[in-house]
Amino acid sequence: MREEHPIKEDIRPLLFHVNNVFHMRINLLLVAESIFFAAIASLWKDGDRSIKLIVCGLGITMTLILWFSNATLHKRSNFLTRKLKEVDSIYQQYIDEVPMKPISVTALLTHFLPMISLVAWALVILAIFKIV
C-alpha cells in the first residue's frame, strides 16, 4: 500500500477552502451587481442623474474590488493546484482529464465576468449622459 504524502493532507483542505471563498465572492459579485442594476432600473425614469451616477460608482467599485480579490485567490488556487498535483496522482489525473488551455473556467469567472460588468456599467453611464 502506498503511503500518503503528508503535504497532500495539508494542501487539500486549504485548496478546498480557497475554492469555496472564491466561489462565495463570485456569488457576492453577481448578487451585488444584480442589486445595483435593479436600483438603476428603478431610478431610470424619474431618478436624479447624480444618484444614478452614485449607484454606477458603487457598482464599478464593487466590481473592481471583487475582481482584484478574486484575481489574487485565482493565483493562490493555481499554486495550490500545482502543488497538490505534484503529490497526488489521482488529483493530477482529475485535473488533466479536461485540459482547459488556454483559459480555465476559473479564469473566465475571475476576469471575464468583471470585464462584462464594467462594460455594462460604462454603457449605463453613457446612457445617463445620453451619449448612446
Secondary structure, DSSP 8 states (H G I E B T S, - for coil): -----HHHHHHHHHHHHHHHHHHHHHHHHHHHHHHHHHHHHHHTTT--HHHHHHHHHHHHHHHHHHHHHHHHHHHHHHHHHHHHHHH-HHHHHHHHHS---S--HHHIIIIIHHHHHHHHHHHHHHHHTT--
